[in-house]
Amino acid sequence: MKTFWRFLSYVMGRNTERTPASVIKEQLNEKRPLPLGRTEFETWSDRIISGACIPGATHESIKFVLADQLLHLGPTVDCETDLYFIKCLRKFAVNQVADTMRREIRDIAKARMEAEQTKPAEVTALPTGVTDAKEVLSNGRV
C-alpha cells in the first residue's frame, strides 16, 4: 500500500490529506537536490515550511532563515533531506525563544540591582554632635 501512496505523491507532486505518516516520514528522510532557481526555491521552501509547523513565524522570515541556511552549507553539499532543514528551523525558533527569555530575565535582574543601589543606605553612624543614649547614661550628663 505504501507503494501506491508514494507513486501518487510522485505523480501529483504533493501529498494528499490521506497520505500515511510513514510515507511522509520516508519522504522527509530522503535526500533531495537543493534549489537552483527562484521557482525551485519557492517550491522547496514551501514544502519545508509546511513540514516545520512553526507557530507565529511569517513565511518571509522562515524563507530568510532557509536562504541563510543554504548559504552556510558546505561546498560539496548539493542534496539534503527536508528533515535536516525542518530541524534547523525548529532549533532556530527554540534559540530565539531562549534568547528572548534570557534577555528578559537579565533586564529584570538589572532593574532590581539598580533599584537596590539607588535605595538610600541605612544610617548606622550618628550625625556629628549627636550623642548616643548609652553614653549619656554612663556619663550622667545630658
Steps between C-alpha positions, in 0.01 A plus 500: 500500500793735568605460139165635384526808723860562397403475134198729549717759678757479223242545223313783677815671623355523850338289769128473555328531836475120516866428433621278786747647746749222427519609134546864599773401747684313224471806275644725771804275538559479126790712372383743234688745281524852636318775305686659209246760388237732640203275423685198638580697816135601542378142456774361725452758775120459498550126546737558793269759658203266482700233683656728761174625658656800678227711660513878479766517228432661166582324174745778413695462824518123460611533138769745614629244751490224239693712251755577772526130584566420133783753498663330798504151348836367393620520140454127440136488615254501211237267648351499848195359676199716573515377859842666541358841412185446708713416802722805435193726484359357822837540674523862384152561641605342831813718504294812438264421788790417731683821409187708560444338840866547592485870413179551698646330806820705466304826471290417807811416702673816378201716600490334843873565554464864395207544738705355785797725422291816483320420825647727774739317726379455856671737737708299746716782634355793689538847352771723644407664831238242598583284798393144551243430776730243665777757516268752667396252767854382571636855534204626692492812285237614263 
